Amino acid sequence: MPPGPVEQTEDAKTEAVPQKLPKGVVLGPDGKPCRTCTDVSSWFAMAKKETGKSTSIPATIPSDCPPDVQALGRSSWTLLHSITATYPEKPDGQLQTETRSFISAFSKLYPCWHCASDFQQWMKEDGNAPRVSSRQEFGRWMCEAHNAVNVKLGKQEFDCNKWEERWRTGWKDGRCG
C-alpha cells in the first residue's frame, strides 16, 4: 500500500542504515528500514549494497517468512473486499457503527505504519469516509479506496462497476464456477 519510500531526515540516520537507500525501502518511525513496509526485492538490494556480495532474489518468498508489503497488501485487500461482499444488503444501525469502527481500527493497526497513515489521511478527505449503509455502497467505497492506492502505486484502476462480480458473484462468463 505505500506510495513510495520515505526520505531519511538527519535525525533518522543511523550507522545501520545506508546513506542512500534502494528504491522501495521505507524507513520506520525509528529511522531504520521497516520490514513490513518494504518489499522483499528492496531488502535484497539493500543487503547487497551493505555487504557488497551478490544476493539473489528467490522466485517466491518461503511461506515461513514474514510477509513483505506486497504480500500483506494483497492479503489485506482480499480480506477487506470479502467482508464487503458478505456485508448485509441493509445493515442495521449498530452494524454500520461497528463497521465504521472496524475500518478506523484497521487503519490504525495495519502493520505497515506508512500505509496505515496514508489510509487514515485518505479517509479524512472529503467524500472518503467509509460508506456503510448498504452492501452496494460499502463495496463501491472499498473499491474506491483500493483504486486510490493503485493510483499512488502506478497500478491500473479497477472498474468499480464490477466490484460485486469480482468479489461476490463471480464473473459473468462462469469461470468462477
Secondary structure, DSSP 8 states (H G I E B T S, - for coil): --SS-----GGG--TTS-SS--TT--B-TTSSB-TTTS-HHHHHHHHHHHH-S-----SS--TTS---HHHHHHHHHHHHHHHHHHS-SS--HHHHHHHHHHHHHHHHH-SSHHHHHHHHHHHHSTT-S---SSHHHHHHHHHHHHHHHHHHTT-----GGGHHIIIII--TTSTT-
